[in-house]
Amino acid sequence: MMAVWNMMFILGPVVGSILYSSSPKLTFFVASTLLLVTFIPIKKISIYFHNLVQAEKITH
C-alpha cells in the first residue's frame, strides 16, 4: 500500500501537467470526475452507518 501511496506523489503531478499542457479545461474536468468517483462510495458508507445507528436506537 505504501508503494501505491508513494507512486501517486510521482504520477499525480506528471499526469496533471500532461493534461494541462493538452488543455487546461481537461485538467479540471478530470479532477472533478475523480472527486465525484471518490465521493459516491464515501456517501454510501455515510448513509450505511447512519442507518445502522438509527436501527440500533430503535432496538434499544
C-alpha positions in Angstrom: 0.0 0.0 0.0 2.9 2.3 0.7 4.2 1.8 -2.8 0.9 3.0 -4.3 0.8 6.0 -2.0 4.4 7.0 -3.0 3.7 6.4 -6.7 0.8 8.8 -6.6 3.1 11.6 -5.5 5.1 11.0 -8.7 2.3 10.2 -11.1 -0.2 12.9 -9.9 1.9 15.9 -11.0 3.1 14.1 -14.2 -0.4 13.3 -15.3 -1.7 16.7 -14.2 1.0 18.5 -16.2 0.3 16.4 -19.3 -3.4 17.1 -19.1 -2.8 20.8 -18.5 -0.4 21.0 -21.5 -3.1 19.5 -23.7 -6.0 21.5 -22.4 -6.4 23.4 -19.1 -10.1 22.6 -19.1 -9.4 18.9 -19.4 -7.4 19.0 -16.2 -10.3 20.4 -14.2 -12.7 18.0 -15.8 -10.6 15.0 -14.9 -10.1 16.3 -11.4 -13.8 16.9 -10.8 -14.6 13.5 -12.3 -12.2 11.8 -9.9 -13.6 13.8 -7.0 -17.1 12.6 -7.9 -16.0 9.0 -8.3 -14.5 9.1 -4.8 -17.4 10.9 -3.3 -20.0 8.3 -4.2 -18.6 5.4 -2.1 -17.9 7.8 0.8 -21.5 9.0 0.8 -22.8 5.4 0.6 -20.7 4.5 3.7 -22.1 7.5 5.5 -25.7 6.5 4.7 -25.0 2.9 5.8 -23.6 4.0 9.2 -26.5 6.5 9.7 -29.0 3.7 9.0 -27.1 1.4 11.4 -27.2 3.9 14.2 -30.9 4.5 13.6 -31.6 0.8 13.7 -29.8 0.4 17.0 -31.7 3.3 18.5 -35.0 1.6 17.6 -34.0 -1.8 19.0 -32.7 -0.3 22.3 
